[in-house]
């Protein structure tokens, strides 16, 4: 470790964060000391934490692994860390690993909380694993089929990853729907189609499956409008403490639509008997080893820059698709 005490990021008040000293604790059998190298912000969830908008009823289920503090503030939060093992079991020493851990320079965790990166996976790309794990779970929940017409409404990081996974299924016609025209080039890089919301119905309607990821009532209405007869709409947005109005009085019943929630805290029912959380995360890391996903990284900053940069990255209108964090030696 460096001469100064290691630090962690804490959310301290609405729109405010700071770096606090965070000693990793003494060595203990079965634990490992990790030096963080890369991290990433999960814009959807962390923007709600940053704004203090985690509902009191969800405080327990929204806790991240190794979180300290309680919602709303102060709280040490985050769940994307890629680093090197400096102390611990011989099999892990020197390994580059992924951990669901808050933003912190050094930390000591049980060895079983660490997943070594697959061979060939660049560590700076591995920061997508947590969001890709959520996308994997969504597909396990939805059960897309060969040849499906699929729309993904909301071209944030999660929506892009869901679209990319669906686009790998043979015969599927996948369209990413987003307000931001710049997402067209991202969709092209991911090998899927693109449409603006106002044009989507004419080009993408009558879908077999629709994923909603925009966290807006307007996006949810767009998603419902794209679903065909007896289609399924998978709701992946998390709205925090905001009520959301859905147009369920139009043709929702006439179309016999299925509205399905998907959330990463539990393994999807279809795989829960045979897959663990660790299995799911390992799958996400394995998929990233072959993924052409460089277009998803729109920002990169150092750990020390986080407190000042967060309002622009997590606040309303923030344009970050994925903000990657670099920990300096």
PyMOL commands that set and color helices and strands:
alter all, ss='L'
color gray80, all
select helices_A, chain A and resi 43-51+56-58+111-113+126-142+157-167+183-190+197-204+217-226+277-288+294-296+303-314
alter helices_A, ss='H'
color red, helices_A
select strands_A, chain A and resi 7-13+16-21+31-40+68-69+75-76+81-87+96-99+106-110+115-116+149-153+173-177+193-195+207-212+227-235+258-261+299-302+323-326
alter strands_A, ss='S'
color yellow, strands_A
deselect
rebuild
show_as cartoon
